[in-house]
Amino acid sequence: MSLKHRLIHRLEFKLVLFFSTGFVVLALLLFAFISFQLSTSIRLKERQFVLEKASQYLSIANARGMDSLLAHLDRKASPTFKPGMLVLINAPDGTIAYALLPEFWETYPLADIPKEMDARTGEWGLVGGSGWFGDASEIDESDWLEITSKKLAQGYTLYIGYSNEEIEETQSRLRDLFFNLLGFSLVVGILGGIFLSWQTLLPLKELLSAIKRVESGEMGARVRTRGTGDDLDELAHKFNQMLSKIETLIRAMAESLDNVAHDLRTPLARMRASIEKSVEDGEDDALMDSLLDCAEETERLNSIINTLMDISEAETGTMNLHPETISILDLMNSVCDVYQIPAEEKQITLTKIVPKGLSVLADPGRLYQVIANLVDNGVKYTPPHGRVTLTASQEGPGIKICVEDTGPGIPEKDIPKIFDRLFRCDRSRSQKGLGLGLSMVQAVVRAHNGTIVAENLKDRGTRFTLLLP
């Protein structure tokens, strides 16, 4: 898995992305809200100003006539006007009696304003924003005028309004400020996301660390609790309670196993010594045969106890391993030397296919025990003139070892059970054995962080595949 892929799939990355994205989205929504409120406020303010001026002009026209109003409007120094304001007065015959346009709107066709205003449905109408601005390059399609109309004395009509210049300038300054702060917002969002994800995942990381320590055999590992009373703290507390119970159970099981071993080994050793002494001194053949049978069963019980203890140690992670670099070829040669004679007696061909230089880091005694057990089973269950083949190869970063035979195979229904303790399928009951060999093999392989699987071959026989890191 690539570094990029691992980064994307890490929970910290997802949380940082979530928090930073949420922060930026919140900032965008806040900007949109402020921009809308500000533009709405300015628009209402402009409308109020325009309506006040329209009322003022209407009063002058009604009280003193249109000539007085036009004279009032012609006074350039009058504070009546403000930047961006539009004032247009149409005479009864449709001609323009007075016109004041905002900057950059001088080329706009004034005759279109009455037409567009007459077509409106409300008090206010919008004109512009559609490219009707001649050669005035300063105007674009986002510019508009908001206008209202009032009837004056003597049949004149007043069109008065304002441009969106002030709104656009305010929004432009706000956008510039926002985008200048956006980089800072991103940094704050990412740093905040990192801090929040670290705070959130810290208890989980400690929990994961404790699990790994327990997996390595450190049953005293515990998760630190903070006393906050939240769900994660409760999880840590319950996890510690579970570990304490497991540790107590494992200690009790280990002590019980030690007691059983101690209680059985001593009488078995005495029985064996007494039987061997009787055999040496006795003369009766039947007595000696019985004693020898007892000695054999005693040895069988002793072997069962030792094997069960080894399996328990391997499964609980307490098996004392002494790993070293082992030559796979030398290991295979040692196993084949031991089983060559039993194989020849059954006319079984024992072969190995192992490249030179192949090695693995493992306990040599335990790994020899694994391979020898598999070869022993192959020789035991393969009929005369059959074959037992050992192969080894590099498999990615690990080593793959296969032991194949041409025996009768394993019933498909029994394959999931063959690694269980004391399990023996029907075909193997006629052979001597404890039913612990494959359990021991699996336990030792797992103690080396490896895997082992069994499968029937298509033609005939069985293959055991061992993968070691």
N, C-alpha and C positions, 0 to 999 in steps of 0.2 A: 504494500500500500504506500503510495507516494506521500511526501510530507504535506502537500497541498490537500490531498484527500483526507489525511488524518486530522489536519487543522480544521477543515470544514465540518467534520463529523464530531469534533470535540464539543462537549456541552458548554464549556466556557465560551467558545467562539459563538455559539448560537445565542447564549445569553447576552454577550456583549453586542452582537448584531441586533438583538431584540431591543435592548435598552437604548442603544444609540439611535436606532431607527425610530423608536418611539419618541425619543427626545427631539429629533429633527422634525418628525411629523407634527409634534405638538407645537414646535416653534413656527412651522409653516401655517398651521391653523391659527395660531395667535396673530401672526402677521396678517393673514387674510381678514381676521376679525377686526383688528385695529385699522387696517386699510379701508375696510368697508365702513366702519363707524366714522372714521375721519372724513372720508369722501362724502358720506351722507350728511355729516355735520356742516361741512363747508357748503354743500349744495343747498341745504336749508338756509344757511346764513346768506348765501348769494340771492336766493329767491326772496328772502325777507327784505334785503336791501333794494332789489329791483322793484318789489311791490311798493315800498315806501316812496321810491322815486316816481313811480307811475302815479301814485296818489298825489304827490306834490305837483307834477306836471298837469294832471287833470284839474286840480284846484286852480292853478294859474290860468289855464285855458278857459275855464268856466267863469272865473272872476274877472279877468282882464282881457281876454280874447287871445286868439292865436298869434297875433303879432307880438304881443308881450311874451308869450311862451317861446317863440322862435328867437326873439331878441335875448331872452334869458339863456337859451341854449347856445347862442352864438358867442357868449362871453367865454373865451377859452380859459381864462384864469379862474373860472368858477369852480369851486370844490365839488360841483355836482357830479363830475365824472370820476371814474376810477379805472385802472387798467383792466382791459378785457370786457368793457361794458359796450353794449349795442343800443343805440337809440335811432329809430327810423320813424319818420312821420310822413304819411301819404296824404296827398290832397284829395279832394272829392273826385277830381278827374283822373285819378290814378297816377299822377306824377309825384315825384319825390320832393317834398318840401324841405326836408332836413334829413341828414344821414350822418351818423357817427359810428364807425366800425372799429372793432379791436384791431390791434396790430397784426399784420399779415393777412387780414381779411378784406383788404381794399379791392381785390379783384373779384370778389364773390359777386355774382349777378343779383343785385338788390331786388330786381323785379320778381325773382323767384320766392322771396321771403313771404310776401302777402299770399301768394298762391299756396305755398306749403302750409302757412298758418291757417288759411281758410279750410284746408282739408283735415285739420286736426280734430280729435274727438274730445280732448280735455282742455283745461285752462292753459296748460303749457305744451309747447311743441318743440321738437328738435329739428334743426336744419344743419346741413353740412355732413362731413364724414363719408362722403361718397365720391370724392374726387372732382367736385365742381369748383375747383379753386384756381382755374386758369394756370398761369405760370408761377404762382406763388409756391416755390419749392419748400418753404418753411411749414406749410400746412400738409398734414397727412390725413389718412382716412380715420384716424382715431380722434380728430378734433371735431368739435361740434359747438353749436350755440343753442342755449335753452331760452326760448322766447315766449312771452305772453303779449297779448294785445288789449288795448283799451280804446273805446270810442271817445273822441274829443268833440269839442264844440265845432260848429260850422261844417260838419261832415268829415272832418279829418280823423285819421286813425293813427294811433301810437303803437309802434312795435318796439318793445324794450326787452332786453335780456342780457345774458352774460355768456362768456366763453368758458370752456372747461380748463382754461390755461392754469388757473390757480390750483385746481384739483389735481391736474396732471403734474404740476411742479411739486406739489406736496407729496403725491404718491411716488414720484421719481426720487425725491430725497429720502423717502421712507424705504423704498426698494434698495437704494444705494446703501443706506445704513444697515438694512437687514442682511444684504449679501456680504457686506463687510464683516458683520458679526456671525455669518453662517459658519465660517471656518472655525471661529472660536467656539461656536455652539457644537460643531462636530467633535472638536477636541474634548470639550466638557462632557458631551454625551458618551464618547468612547471611554474616557477616564472613569466617568460615573458607572458605565456598564461594567468595566473591569473590576471596579471596587465592589459593586453590588454582586456580581457573579462570584467574586472571590469570597465575599461574606456568606453568600448563599450556599456555595459548594464546599466550603471548608469542612463542615461536619461530615458531608458525604465523602470527601477525600480522606478524612481521618478514619471513617468507617471502612473504606476500601483498603487503607493501609493496614488496619487491624485484621481484616480478612486475609490479606496476603501473608501477614505474620503467622496467623493461625494455620494457613495452608503449609507454611514452611515448618510447622511443628511447634511453634511457640504458643502453647495453650494459655499462657498467662497474659496474652495481649488484650488490651482493653481500649475502648474509645473514651476520650475525655469528654465529660459532660460540663455544660456551662451554667446549668441552673436557671436557664431562661424560661423553662416550662413550655416551650413551643413544641411543635410536632417533631422536629429534627432532634431536639434534646430528649424527647420521650423515646424516639427510635434508638438513640444511642444507649439510653438507660436499659431498654428492653434487650438490646443486642448484648450488652454486658451481662445481663441476667442469664441469657441463653448460653453465652460462653462459659459462665460459671457452672451451670448445670452440666454442660457437655464435658467440661474439665473434670467435674466430680465423677461423672459416669465413666469416663475413660480411665481415671485413676482407680476407680473401684474395679473395673474390668481387668486392668493390668495387675492389680493386687490379687484378684481372684485367680487369674491365669498363673501368676507366679506361685500362688498357694497350691493350685492343682498340680503344677509341674513339680514343685518341691515334694508334695505328698505322694506323687506317683513314681517319680524317678528313684527315690530311695528304696521302696519295696521291690520295684522292678529290678533294680541292680542286685539286691539281695537274692531275689528269686533266681536270677540268671546265674549268680555265683554258686548258689546251692545246687542248681541243676547241673552245672558243669562239673562240680565236684562229685555229684552222684554218678554222672556218666563216667568220670575217670575211675571211680572205685567199684562200680557195679559190674555184675557179670550177666545179669539177665537181659537178653536181647530186647524183649518186649518193653521192659522198664526203660531201657536206654532209648528206644524209639519214642516212647511217650515223653520222656524228659527232653529229648531233642525237639519234639513238636512244641512243648511248652516254651523252650528257649526261643524257638522261631517266632511264636506268637508274642512272646515278651519283646523281642526285637521289633516286631511289627508295631506294637503299642508305643514303644519308645520312639519309633520313626514317626508315627502319627502325631505324637505330642510335639516333637521337635518341628515338624512341618507346620502344624497349626500355629505354633508360636512364631515361626518365621513369617507366615502369612499375616498374622495379626500385627507384627511389627511393621511389615511393609505397608499394609493398608492404613495404619494409623500414622505413618510417616516417621516412625521411630527406628526403622531398620538402620543399623550402623553400616553404612557403605564406605568403601575405600576406593574412590574412583581414580583411575590412572589411564593413560593412553594405551590402548590394546590393539595389537595387530590382528585384524579379522582373519587373515590367512593362518597365522599361528594358532589362533583359537580353534578354527575349523580343523586344522591338522591334529590338534590334541584330541578333539572329540572323535574324529574319524579313526584315530589310532586305537581308541578304547573300544569302539563298536565295530571295527573291521572284522574281528574274529566271529562275534555273534552273527554278523551279516553273512559271512562266508558259510557258516554252518547252515543257514537257511537258503543258501544260494541266492542271496540278495546283493545287487550291485549298489555299492555305496560310493557316490561321487560328489565332488564339490567343484563349484565354478566361482572362484574368488579372485578378483584382480589384485595385483601386488600394490602395496602402499596404502591400502584401505585400512583406516583405523577409526577408533571410537573411544570417547572418554567414558569409562564405566568401571564398575567393580569387577575385576577379572574372575573371581571365584563365583560371584552371583551370575554373571553373564554365561560362564561355562555351564553352570547348573541349568540355565534356561535352555541353551542349545542342546545340551546332553539329554535333557528330558524330552525335547521334541524329537530328537533322533531316536531315542529309546522307544518312543511310541511308534515311530515310523517302522523301525525294524520289527517291533513286536507284532504289529497288525498287518504288515505287508506279507502276502503269501509268497512261497518259494518262486524263484526266478523273477521276482519283482525288482523295483528300484527305489532307492531313497536318495534324493538329490538336495544338496545344500548350495544355495547361491547367495551372493552378497553384491551390492552395488551402491553407488552414490545416489541418493534421492533428495535433490534440493540441498538444503543445509544439513541433512541427516544421513543416516545409513539405513538401507533396507536389506533385511535378511529373510530369506525364504527357505522353508523346509518342506519338500514335497515327497509324497510317496505314491505308490500304485496299489494301495490297499483298497478295502471295500468302501471307504468313505464313511462319512458320518450322516446318520439320518437327519434330514432337514429340520425336523421338529426338535432335534436334540442340540443343534448348533448353538442356539442362544443360551443353553444350560451347561455346556461342556466346561466352562470356567468356574462353575459353582463348586463349592466345597463338597467333597464326598460324592459328587455325582458321577455315575457310570452308566453309559448307555447300554442297551441290551447286547450289542455285539462285543462289548469289552468285558462282560461279566465272566466269560470263560477264561480270561487272562488274569494273572496275578497283578495286584495293584491296590493302592489305598484310595484312589479317587481324589487325590490331592495334588497330583503332579501339575496339571494345567492351572489349578488355582494358584499354586506356588509360582508358576511361570508368569501368569498375569500380574500377580502382586509385585514380583521383582521388577517386571518391565515398567509398571506404573511408578514404582519407586525411583526409576531412572527417567521419569517423565516421558516414557515412550508409550506405544500402543501395540497391540497384537490382535489379529483377526484370523478366523479360520473360515475356510471355504472349500467346497467340493469342486474338483476339477471336472471338466466336461466329459473327458474320456473315462477316467477311473482314478480314484485316489483322493487325497486331501492335501491342501496347501495351507501352511501357517505362515503368515506374513508379519514380520516384526519390524517396527520403525523406531529408531532411536535417534534423539537429537544429537 
